[in-house]
Amino acid sequence: MSFDLPASVERDLERYAQDEHITPAEAVAKLVQNALKDRESKPQPIATGPLTEEEWAKLRVDPTFIFFSRFSESEIDEMEAASRDLRGISRD
């Protein structure tokens, strides 16, 4: 299998291989393996569609969900904004 990589990626790959004292082919294999391993270890995104009855049943008994279900959408948004401000995180 071969790939046509942009010149800038090839240069970065060659520098990486030199820094690691491995061949460019070994560098590619190592980077791809690490990327795939990282992808497998991350939780999969939550579906954005409506929740199933089973998912709602789990949420209804979750103490955090019970606590936050008492608040309106605007109150939740205000909490989020305040939390971001405290932590210095932009909304973007």
FIMILUM-199111 format. One record per atom (N, C-alpha, C): residue number from 1; residue in one letter; atom name; x, y, z. Coordinates in steps of 0.1 Angstrom, whole numbers, plus 5000, padded with zeros to 4 digits. Each point is the difference from the previous one (the first is absolute). Example, Ala and Ser with C-alpha at 12.3 -4.5 7.8 and 13.67 -1.06 7.14 Angstrom:
2
+-----+----+----+------+------+------+
:   i : aa : at :    x :    y :    z :
+-----+----+----+------+------+------+
:   1 :  a :  N : 5132 : 4943 : 5078 :
:   1 :  a : CA : 4991 : 5012 : 5000 :
:   1 :  a :  C : 5009 : 5012 : 5000 :
:   2 :  s :  N : 4996 : 5011 : 4993 :
:   2 :  s : CA : 5009 : 5011 : 5000 :
:   2 :  s :  C : 4992 : 5011 : 5008 :
+-----+----+----+------+------+------+
END
This chain:
92
+-----+----+----+------+------+------+
:   i : aa : at :    x :    y :    z :
+-----+----+----+------+------+------+
:   1 :  m :  N : 5009 : 4988 : 5000 :
:   1 :  m : CA : 4991 : 5012 : 5000 :
:   1 :  m :  C : 5009 : 5012 : 5000 :
:   2 :  s :  N : 4996 : 5010 : 4992 :
:   2 :  s : CA : 5008 : 5013 : 5000 :
:   2 :  s :  C : 4991 : 5011 : 5000 :
:   3 :  f :  N : 5005 : 5012 : 5004 :
:   3 :  f : CA : 4992 : 5012 : 5001 :
:   3 :  f :  C : 5007 : 5011 : 4995 :
:   4 :  d :  N : 4993 : 5010 : 4994 :
:   4 :  d : CA : 5006 : 5012 : 4995 :
:   4 :  d :  C : 4998 : 5011 : 5011 :
:   5 :  l :  N : 5010 : 5003 : 5007 :
:   5 :  l : CA : 4999 : 5010 : 5011 :
:   5 :  l :  C : 5005 : 5014 : 4995 :
:   6 :  p :  N : 4994 : 5010 : 5005 :
:   6 :  p : CA : 5005 : 5014 : 4997 :
:   6 :  p :  C : 5014 : 5001 : 5005 :
:   7 :  a :  N : 5007 : 5009 : 4992 :
:   7 :  a : CA : 5015 : 5001 : 5003 :
:   7 :  a :  C : 5002 : 5004 : 5015 :
:   8 :  s :  N : 4992 : 5009 : 5005 :
:   8 :  s : CA : 5002 : 5004 : 5014 :
:   8 :  s :  C : 4998 : 4989 : 5010 :
:   9 :  v :  N : 4991 : 4991 : 4997 :
:   9 :  v : CA : 4998 : 4988 : 5009 :
:   9 :  v :  C : 5012 : 4991 : 4999 :
:  10 :  e :  N : 5005 : 4998 : 4987 :
:  10 :  e : CA : 5012 : 4991 : 4998 :
:  10 :  e :  C : 5012 : 5006 : 5008 :
:  11 :  r :  N : 5002 : 5013 : 5000 :
:  11 :  r : CA : 5011 : 5006 : 5007 :
:  11 :  r :  C : 4998 : 4998 : 5015 :
:  12 :  d :  N : 4988 : 5002 : 5005 :
:  12 :  d : CA : 4998 : 4998 : 5014 :
:  12 :  d :  C : 5002 : 4985 : 5004 :
:  13 :  l :  N : 4996 : 4991 : 4991 :
:  13 :  l : CA : 5001 : 4986 : 5003 :
:  13 :  l :  C : 5015 : 4996 : 5000 :
:  14 :  e :  N : 5008 : 5006 : 4991 :
:  14 :  e : CA : 5014 : 4997 : 4999 :
:  14 :  e :  C : 5007 : 5005 : 5013 :
:  15 :  r :  N : 4996 : 5012 : 5004 :
:  15 :  r : CA : 5006 : 5006 : 5013 :
:  15 :  r :  C : 4997 : 4991 : 5012 :
:  16 :  y :  N : 4987 : 4995 : 5000 :
:  16 :  y : CA : 4996 : 4992 : 5011 :
:  16 :  y :  C : 5008 : 4987 : 5000 :
:  17 :  a :  N : 5002 : 4994 : 4988 :
:  17 :  a : CA : 5007 : 4987 : 4999 :
:  17 :  a :  C : 5015 : 5002 : 5005 :
:  18 :  q :  N : 5006 : 5012 : 4996 :
:  18 :  q : CA : 5013 : 5002 : 5004 :
:  18 :  q :  C : 5001 : 5002 : 5015 :
:  19 :  d :  N : 4991 : 5008 : 5006 :
:  19 :  d : CA : 5000 : 5002 : 5014 :
:  19 :  d :  C : 4998 : 4987 : 5008 :
:  20 :  e :  N : 4992 : 4991 : 4994 :
:  20 :  e : CA : 4998 : 4987 : 5007 :
:  20 :  e :  C : 5010 : 4989 : 4996 :
:  21 :  h :  N : 5009 : 5003 : 4991 :
:  21 :  h : CA : 5010 : 4991 : 4995 :
:  21 :  h :  C : 4994 : 4987 : 4994 :
:  22 :  i :  N : 4990 : 5003 : 4991 :
:  22 :  i : CA : 4993 : 4989 : 4993 :
:  22 :  i :  C : 4998 : 5004 : 4986 :
:  23 :  t :  N : 4997 : 4990 : 4992 :
:  23 :  t : CA : 4998 : 5003 : 4985 :
:  23 :  t :  C : 4986 : 5007 : 4999 :
:  24 :  p :  N : 4999 : 5008 : 4989 :
:  24 :  p : CA : 4987 : 5006 : 4997 :
:  24 :  p :  C : 4988 : 4990 : 5000 :
:  25 :  a :  N : 5002 : 4988 : 4995 :
:  25 :  a : CA : 4990 : 4990 : 4999 :
:  25 :  a :  C : 4996 : 4996 : 5014 :
:  26 :  e :  N : 5010 : 4998 : 5009 :
:  26 :  e : CA : 4997 : 4997 : 5014 :
:  26 :  e :  C : 4993 : 5011 : 5007 :
:  27 :  a :  N : 5003 : 5012 : 4997 :
:  27 :  a : CA : 4994 : 5012 : 5005 :
:  27 :  a :  C : 4985 : 5001 : 4997 :
:  28 :  v :  N : 4997 : 4997 : 4987 :
:  28 :  v : CA : 4986 : 5000 : 4995 :
:  28 :  v :  C : 4993 : 4989 : 5008 :
:  29 :  a :  N : 5005 : 4988 : 5001 :
:  29 :  a : CA : 4993 : 4989 : 5006 :
:  29 :  a :  C : 4998 : 5004 : 5015 :
:  30 :  k :  N : 5010 : 5006 : 5007 :
:  30 :  k : CA : 4998 : 5003 : 5014 :
:  30 :  k :  C : 4989 : 5011 : 5002 :
:  31 :  l :  N : 5001 : 5010 : 4991 :
:  31 :  l : CA : 4990 : 5011 : 5001 :
:  31 :  l :  C : 4985 : 4994 : 4998 :
:  32 :  v :  N : 4999 : 4992 : 4990 :
:  32 :  v : CA : 4987 : 4995 : 4996 :
:  32 :  v :  C : 4995 : 4991 : 5012 :
:  33 :  q :  N : 5009 : 4991 : 5005 :
:  33 :  q : CA : 4996 : 4991 : 5011 :
:  33 :  q :  C : 4995 : 5008 : 5012 :
:  34 :  n :  N : 5008 : 5011 : 5003 :
:  34 :  n : CA : 4997 : 5008 : 5012 :
:  34 :  n :  C : 4986 : 5007 : 4998 :
:  35 :  a :  N : 4998 : 5005 : 4988 :
:  35 :  a : CA : 4988 : 5007 : 4997 :
:  35 :  a :  C : 4988 : 4991 : 5001 :
:  36 :  l :  N : 5001 : 4987 : 4995 :
:  36 :  l : CA : 4989 : 4991 : 5001 :
:  36 :  l :  C : 4998 : 4995 : 5014 :
:  37 :  k :  N : 5011 : 4999 : 5008 :
:  37 :  k : CA : 4998 : 4996 : 5014 :
:  37 :  k :  C : 4993 : 5011 : 5007 :
:  38 :  d :  N : 5004 : 5012 : 4998 :
:  38 :  d : CA : 4994 : 5012 : 5006 :
:  38 :  d :  C : 4985 : 5001 : 4997 :
:  39 :  r :  N : 4997 : 4997 : 4987 :
:  39 :  r : CA : 4986 : 5001 : 4996 :
:  39 :  r :  C : 4991 : 4989 : 5007 :
:  40 :  e :  N : 5006 : 4988 : 5002 :
:  40 :  e : CA : 4993 : 4990 : 5006 :
:  40 :  e :  C : 4997 : 5002 : 5015 :
:  41 :  s :  N : 5009 : 5008 : 5006 :
:  41 :  s : CA : 4999 : 5002 : 5015 :
:  41 :  s :  C : 4991 : 5011 : 5003 :
:  42 :  k :  N : 4996 : 5009 : 4990 :
:  42 :  k : CA : 4991 : 5011 : 5003 :
:  42 :  k :  C : 4986 : 4995 : 4999 :
:  43 :  p :  N : 4991 : 5005 : 5009 :
:  43 :  p : CA : 4986 : 4997 : 4999 :
:  43 :  p :  C : 4994 : 5005 : 4987 :
:  44 :  q :  N : 4991 : 4992 : 4995 :
:  44 :  q : CA : 4994 : 5004 : 4987 :
:  44 :  q :  C : 4990 : 5011 : 5003 :
:  45 :  p :  N : 4998 : 5009 : 4990 :
:  45 :  p : CA : 4991 : 5011 : 5003 :
:  45 :  p :  C : 4986 : 4995 : 5002 :
:  46 :  i :  N : 4993 : 5008 : 5008 :
:  46 :  i : CA : 4986 : 4997 : 5004 :
:  46 :  i :  C : 4991 : 5004 : 4988 :
:  47 :  a :  N : 4990 : 4991 : 4998 :
:  47 :  a : CA : 4991 : 5003 : 4989 :
:  47 :  a :  C : 4992 : 5013 : 5003 :
:  48 :  t :  N : 4997 : 5008 : 4990 :
:  48 :  t : CA : 4993 : 5012 : 5002 :
:  48 :  t :  C : 4985 : 4999 : 4999 :
:  49 :  g :  N : 4996 : 4989 : 4996 :
:  49 :  g : CA : 4985 : 4998 : 4998 :
:  49 :  g :  C : 4993 : 4998 : 5014 :
:  50 :  p :  N : 4987 : 4998 : 4999 :
:  50 :  p : CA : 4992 : 4999 : 5012 :
:  50 :  p :  C : 5005 : 4987 : 5008 :
:  51 :  l :  N : 4999 : 5001 : 5014 :
:  51 :  l : CA : 5004 : 4989 : 5008 :
:  51 :  l :  C : 4989 : 4989 : 5000 :
:  52 :  t :  N : 5005 : 4988 : 5001 :
:  52 :  t : CA : 4991 : 4988 : 5001 :
:  52 :  t :  C : 4994 : 5000 : 5014 :
:  53 :  e :  N : 4989 : 4992 : 5001 :
:  53 :  e : CA : 4994 : 4999 : 5013 :
:  53 :  e :  C : 5010 : 4995 : 5011 :
:  54 :  e :  N : 5008 : 4990 : 4995 :
:  54 :  e : CA : 5010 : 4994 : 5009 :
:  54 :  e :  C : 5010 : 5011 : 5005 :
:  55 :  e :  N : 5005 : 5009 : 4991 :
:  55 :  e : CA : 5009 : 5010 : 5003 :
:  55 :  e :  C : 4993 : 5010 : 5010 :
:  56 :  w :  N : 4988 : 5004 : 4998 :
:  56 :  w : CA : 4992 : 5009 : 5009 :
:  56 :  w :  C : 4999 : 4993 : 5014 :
:  57 :  a :  N : 4997 : 4987 : 5000 :
:  57 :  a : CA : 4999 : 4993 : 5013 :
:  57 :  a :  C : 5013 : 5001 : 5008 :
:  58 :  k :  N : 5011 : 4999 : 4993 :
:  58 :  k : CA : 5013 : 5000 : 5007 :
:  58 :  k :  C : 5002 : 5015 : 5006 :
:  59 :  l :  N : 4997 : 5010 : 4991 :
:  59 :  l : CA : 5002 : 5013 : 5005 :
:  59 :  l :  C : 4991 : 5004 : 5011 :
:  60 :  r :  N : 4988 : 4995 : 5001 :
:  60 :  r : CA : 4990 : 5004 : 5010 :
:  60 :  r :  C : 5005 : 4996 : 5014 :
:  61 :  v :  N : 5009 : 4990 : 5001 :
:  61 :  v : CA : 5005 : 4996 : 5013 :
:  61 :  v :  C : 5014 : 5005 : 5003 :
:  62 :  d :  N : 5006 : 5007 : 4991 :
:  62 :  d : CA : 5013 : 5006 : 5002 :
:  62 :  d :  C : 4999 : 5012 : 5008 :
:  63 :  p :  N : 5007 : 5001 : 5012 :
:  63 :  p : CA : 4999 : 5012 : 5009 :
:  63 :  p :  C : 5003 : 5013 : 4993 :
:  64 :  t :  N : 5010 : 5000 : 4991 :
:  64 :  t : CA : 5004 : 5012 : 4993 :
:  64 :  t :  C : 4989 : 5005 : 4991 :
:  65 :  f :  N : 4994 : 4991 : 4993 :
:  65 :  f : CA : 4989 : 5003 : 4991 :
:  65 :  f :  C : 4988 : 5005 : 5008 :
:  66 :  i :  N : 4997 : 4994 : 5011 :
:  66 :  i : CA : 4989 : 5004 : 5009 :
:  66 :  i :  C : 5003 : 5014 : 5005 :
:  67 :  f :  N : 5012 : 5003 : 5004 :
:  67 :  f : CA : 5003 : 5014 : 5005 :
:  67 :  f :  C : 4998 : 5010 : 4989 :
:  68 :  f :  N : 5006 : 4998 : 4988 :
:  68 :  f : CA : 5000 : 5010 : 4990 :
:  68 :  f :  C : 4986 : 5001 : 4993 :
:  69 :  s :  N : 4992 : 4989 : 5001 :
:  69 :  s : CA : 4987 : 5001 : 4994 :
:  69 :  s :  C : 4991 : 5010 : 5006 :
:  70 :  r :  N : 5003 : 5005 : 5012 :
:  70 :  r : CA : 4992 : 5011 : 5007 :
:  70 :  r :  C : 5002 : 5013 : 4994 :
:  71 :  f :  N : 5011 : 5002 : 4991 :
:  71 :  f : CA : 5003 : 5013 : 4995 :
:  71 :  f :  C : 4995 : 5002 : 4986 :
:  72 :  s :  N : 4997 : 5012 : 4996 :
:  72 :  s : CA : 4996 : 5003 : 4987 :
:  72 :  s :  C : 5012 : 5000 : 4990 :
:  73 :  e :  N : 4997 : 5000 : 4987 :
:  73 :  e : CA : 5011 : 5000 : 4990 :
:  73 :  e :  C : 5009 : 5013 : 5002 :
:  74 :  s :  N : 4993 : 5011 : 5003 :
:  74 :  s : CA : 5008 : 5013 : 5001 :
:  74 :  s :  C : 5009 : 4999 : 5013 :
:  75 :  e :  N : 4995 : 4994 : 5010 :
:  75 :  e : CA : 5008 : 4999 : 5013 :
:  75 :  e :  C : 5012 : 4991 : 4997 :
:  76 :  i :  N : 4998 : 4989 : 4993 :
:  76 :  i : CA : 5011 : 4991 : 4996 :
:  76 :  i :  C : 5010 : 5008 : 4992 :
:  77 :  d :  N : 4996 : 5007 : 4990 :
:  77 :  d : CA : 5009 : 5008 : 4992 :
:  77 :  d :  C : 5008 : 5010 : 5008 :
:  78 :  e :  N : 4993 : 5007 : 5010 :
:  78 :  e : CA : 5007 : 5009 : 5008 :
:  78 :  e :  C : 5011 : 4993 : 5009 :
:  79 :  m :  N : 4997 : 4988 : 5005 :
:  79 :  m : CA : 5010 : 4992 : 5007 :
:  79 :  m :  C : 5012 : 4997 : 4992 :
:  80 :  e :  N : 4997 : 4996 : 4987 :
:  80 :  e : CA : 5011 : 4996 : 4991 :
:  80 :  e :  C : 5008 : 5012 : 4997 :
:  81 :  a :  N : 4994 : 5012 : 4998 :
:  81 :  a : CA : 5008 : 5012 : 4997 :
:  81 :  a :  C : 5008 : 5004 : 5012 :
:  82 :  a :  N : 4995 : 4999 : 5012 :
:  82 :  a : CA : 5007 : 5003 : 5013 :
:  82 :  a :  C : 5012 : 4991 : 5002 :
:  83 :  s :  N : 4997 : 4987 : 4997 :
:  83 :  s : CA : 5011 : 4990 : 5001 :
:  83 :  s :  C : 5011 : 5003 : 4991 :
:  84 :  r :  N : 4997 : 5003 : 4987 :
:  84 :  r : CA : 5010 : 5003 : 4990 :
:  84 :  r :  C : 5008 : 5013 : 5004 :
:  85 :  d :  N : 4993 : 5010 : 5005 :
:  85 :  d : CA : 5007 : 5012 : 5005 :
:  85 :  d :  C : 5009 : 4997 : 5011 :
:  86 :  l :  N : 4996 : 4992 : 5009 :
:  86 :  l : CA : 5009 : 4997 : 5012 :
:  86 :  l :  C : 5012 : 4992 : 4995 :
:  87 :  r :  N : 4999 : 4992 : 4990 :
:  87 :  r : CA : 5011 : 4992 : 4995 :
:  87 :  r :  C : 5008 : 5006 : 4989 :
:  88 :  g :  N : 4995 : 5012 : 4996 :
:  88 :  g : CA : 5007 : 5007 : 4989 :
:  88 :  g :  C : 4999 : 4994 : 4986 :
:  89 :  i :  N : 4988 : 4993 : 4998 :
:  89 :  i : CA : 4998 : 4993 : 4987 :
:  89 :  i :  C : 4991 : 5008 : 4992 :
:  90 :  s :  N : 5004 : 5002 : 4987 :
:  90 :  s : CA : 4991 : 5008 : 4991 :
:  90 :  s :  C : 4988 : 4990 : 4995 :
:  91 :  r :  N : 4990 : 5006 : 4996 :
:  91 :  r : CA : 4988 : 4992 : 4996 :
:  91 :  r :  C : 5002 : 4994 : 4986 :
:  92 :  d :  N : 5009 : 5005 : 4992 :
:  92 :  d : CA : 5002 : 4996 : 4986 :
:  92 :  d :  C : 5005 : 4985 : 5000 :
+-----+----+----+------+------+------+
END
